[in-house]
Amino acid sequence: MSDTLMDFDEAVRRYDPVLGLEVHVELGTATKMFDAAPNVFGAQPNTMVTPTSVGLPGALPVVNARGVEYAIRIGLALGCEIAQSCRFARKNYFYPDLAKDFQTSQSDEPIAYDGALEIEMEDGSFFTIPIERAHMEEDAGKNTHIGGADGRIEGASHSLVDYNRAGVPLVEIVTRPIEGTGARAPQVAAAYVRTLRDIFRALGVSEARMERGNVRADVNVSLRESPDAPLGTRTETKNVNTFRGIEQVVRYEIQRQAAILAAGGEVLQETRHGQADGTTRAGRVKSDADDYRYFPEPDLVPVAPSREWVEEIRAGLPEMPAAKRRRLKAEWGLSDTEMRDVVNAGALELIEATAAAGITGQAARKWWMGELSRRAKEQETALEDMAVTPEQIAELQGLVDSGRLTDKLARQVLEGVLAGEGDPEAVAAARGLEVVSDDSALLAAVDEALAANPDVADKIRGGKVQAAGAIVGAVMKATRSQADAKRVRELVMERVQG
């Protein structure tokens, strides 16, 4: 049975939405959080495991120091305090994909706490997200449901478990209640997770590829009658891993909860699951923290990062994405709208890397936001997954700047690069696409075109210099557009007027 929904505009007029987001990021360490099993994506099921990964009796955990370092990096980037000492805890409930039936996490002693993150909205305005904590934990394995529609558990005959992901290090970032968003709640939620994704990449702690589940969000939504009223009952939609999905979940839950409240009903505190069509469906009744029976992990000692180490990590933090965008926007001479388009297209790092390879930011932007964006859209692929590197684009533009290629020829060379034919210079040579710059060859083509069009020469001599375009066009056709049109025009005028 489908849910009853209230019109979104009416819902945010009658009720005040409050958000909470729990964002999980898989860390890009070489090994797992508590054992030496490789942290590798896409391996054959159940090959990246040790006895600790699958919870065998007697297997003991050891903390991954690089995982702790990455967690501190994240905490510092979010303006958090870093704990002088913190402990791991066991979070107990049945996990079919975590064989020991508890998750090693952090409860009341997180590694980082009390932070805030300023996010920039698409319209250029800013919003501050209060951060309660960032804590370390491990990921669970992965269930594959066989026989159900779209791999879902409904209708499945059985499930398979892959423990390769069990024990992969995670940092979970938990916000305080996010208030004051109003009708912008969906956009605020998505912008926050997008900002986090960019920070993770800048810090080098994760590839942060959402399509792989490297970053995923649990989205909490509640409604209250006014900003002065107590917080309403919340729902938590689990494991949303697209920005569009986050927006859709927030919008849908606002509409669904508003309809329930307007009808005199009560919102049930529960976990929900996002669907491909942007709706949510009920999961289980939401557990409170007490139900997890947290207790300190007896097999791990407390983590006590020295202040010297923390300050060393702080000193090594890279430029944060927001500051970088402001700097590059000024360096590249872009408007606010142009810069937002670059960011939304996922082209910022690509353009930056291309410019670093030796061309201007404007020229790099022209390629990535023009021809390459068009081709990526046609192929329904991400810009970063196109079969061309920033260095190759810089080489291609260098051939244009040196006069060896025209823009039109360069697009043909790019086609060859994307087809795997080699670097731009090799493709240009193999395809015979370089500009004809030998004046003698061009003069021969000009003389041939003039001989075939004597009336055009007469018109030029008569003062109708625009008629020269017909001769230029004929020469360009004869040279397969491999001549410099400007130089051809100069030679035409010299021949006719000389």
LINTA-V573947 format. One record per pair of residues at least 24 apart in sequence whose ideal C-beta (glycine too) atoms are under 7 Angstrom apart, sorted by the first residue. I is the first residue (numbers start at 1). GAP is how many residues later the second one is. Records with the same first field share a line. If there is no record, write none. Layout:
# LINTA-V573947
I = GAP ; GAP
This chain:
# LINTA-V573947
3 = 253
4 = 255
5 = 250 ; 251 ; 254
6 = 249 ; 252 ; 253 ; 256
8 = 243 ; 246 ; 247
11 = 243 ; 244 ; 247
12 = 170 ; 171 ; 242
14 = 244
15 = 208 ; 209 ; 210 ; 243 ; 246
16 = 207 ; 208 ; 210 ; 211
17 = 164 ; 168 ; 204 ; 206 ; 237
18 = 159 ; 160 ; 161 ; 204 ; 206 ; 213
19 = 159 ; 162 ; 166 ; 170 ; 201 ; 202 ; 231
20 = 155 ; 157 ; 158 ; 200 ; 214
21 = 154 ; 168 ; 171 ; 172 ; 196 ; 198 ; 199
22 = 150 ; 152 ; 195 ; 196
23 = 150 ; 170 ; 173 ; 192 ; 194
24 = 146 ; 148 ; 192
25 = 145 ; 146 ; 175 ; 181 ; 183 ; 189 ; 190
26 = 113 ; 142 ; 144 ; 180 ; 188
27 = 40 ; 43 ; 142 ; 143 ; 144 ; 178 ; 179
28 = 177 ; 178 ; 179
29 = 35 ; 37 ; 38 ; 41 ; 140
31 = 33
32 = 32 ; 135 ; 136 ; 137
33 = 31 ; 34 ; 105 ; 134 ; 135 ; 136
34 = 27 ; 28 ; 29 ; 30 ; 70 ; 104 ; 133
35 = 26 ; 27 ; 132
37 = 130
39 = 129
41 = 171
43 = 121
45 = 117 ; 119
46 = 116 ; 117 ; 118
47 = 117
48 = 116
49 = 114 ; 115
52 = 115
53 = 110 ; 113 ; 114
54 = 45 ; 109 ; 112
55 = 44 ; 45
60 = 239
61 = 43 ; 238 ; 239
63 = 237 ; 240
64 = 105
67 = 69 ; 102
68 = 68 ; 235 ; 237
69 = 244
70 = 135
71 = 40 ; 41 ; 63 ; 65 ; 100
72 = 39 ; 233 ; 238 ; 241
73 = 130 ; 132 ; 240 ; 244
74 = 60 ; 97 ; 129 ; 131
75 = 36 ; 37 ; 40 ; 59
76 = 237 ; 238 ; 241
77 = 122 ; 126 ; 240 ; 243
78 = 37 ; 39 ; 53 ; 56 ; 95
79 = 36 ; 37
80 = 32 ; 33 ; 34 ; 35 ; 51 ; 54
81 = 31 ; 32 ; 33
82 = 29 ; 30 ; 223 ; 228
83 = 26 ; 27 ; 28 ; 29 ; 30
84 = 220
85 = 217 ; 219
86 = 24 ; 25 ; 216 ; 217
87 = 209 ; 210 ; 215
88 = 209 ; 212
89 = 205 ; 206 ; 207 ; 208
90 = 204 ; 205 ; 207
91 = 201 ; 203
92 = 200 ; 201
93 = 199
95 = 45
96 = 47 ; 65
97 = 43 ; 44 ; 45 ; 46 ; 64 ; 69
98 = 42 ; 43 ; 68
99 = 64
103 = 34 ; 35 ; 37
104 = 33 ; 34 ; 193
105 = 30 ; 32
106 = 29 ; 30 ; 31
107 = 187
110 = 24 ; 25
111 = 24 ; 25 ; 192
117 = 78
119 = 72 ; 73 ; 76
120 = 202
121 = 66 ; 70
122 = 218
124 = 212
127 = 61
129 = 46 ; 49 ; 63
130 = 45 ; 46
131 = 42 ; 44
132 = 42 ; 43 ; 44
133 = 41
134 = 37 ; 39
135 = 37
136 = 33 ; 35
137 = 33 ; 35
138 = 29 ; 30 ; 31 ; 32
139 = 26 ; 27 ; 28 ; 29 ; 31
140 = 25 ; 26
141 = 24 ; 25
177 = 54
179 = 48
185 = 65 ; 69
186 = 61 ; 64 ; 65
187 = 60
189 = 30 ; 57 ; 58 ; 61
190 = 53 ; 56 ; 57
193 = 24 ; 50 ; 53
194 = 49
198 = 123
199 = 121 ; 122
202 = 116 ; 118 ; 119
203 = 115
210 = 31 ; 32
213 = 28
215 = 26
216 = 24 ; 25
217 = 29
219 = 27 ; 30 ; 31
221 = 29 ; 32 ; 33 ; 36
223 = 31 ; 34 ; 35 ; 38
232 = 35
233 = 33 ; 34 ; 36
234 = 35
235 = 32 ; 34 ; 35 ; 37
236 = 35 ; 36 ; 50
237 = 35 ; 36 ; 37 ; 43
238 = 33 ; 35 ; 45
240 = 34
245 = 29
248 = 30
249 = 25 ; 31
252 = 26 ; 27 ; 28
253 = 27
328 = 24 ; 33
331 = 30
332 = 29 ; 30 ; 33
333 = 29
341 = 28
342 = 27
345 = 24 ; 28 ; 38
346 = 36 ; 37 ; 38
347 = 36
350 = 33 ; 34 ; 40
353 = 37
354 = 36 ; 39 ; 40
357 = 33 ; 34 ; 37
358 = 36 ; 40
359 = 35 ; 38 ; 39
363 = 34
364 = 29
367 = 26 ; 30
371 = 40 ; 43
386 = 32
387 = 31 ; 33
388 = 29 ; 30
392 = 25 ; 31 ; 32
395 = 28 ; 29 ; 30
396 = 28
399 = 25 ; 26 ; 29
403 = 32 ; 34 ; 81
404 = 30 ; 31
405 = 28 ; 29 ; 30
406 = 29 ; 75
408 = 73
409 = 24 ; 26 ; 72 ; 73
433 = 49
434 = 48
435 = 47 ; 48 ; 49
436 = 43 ; 46 ; 47
437 = 47
439 = 52
442 = 41 ; 45 ; 46 ; 49
443 = 48
445 = 30 ; 33 ; 34
446 = 25 ; 29 ; 42 ; 45 ; 46 ; 49
447 = 48
449 = 25 ; 26
450 = 45
457 = 39
460 = 36
461 = 35
468 = 24 ; 25
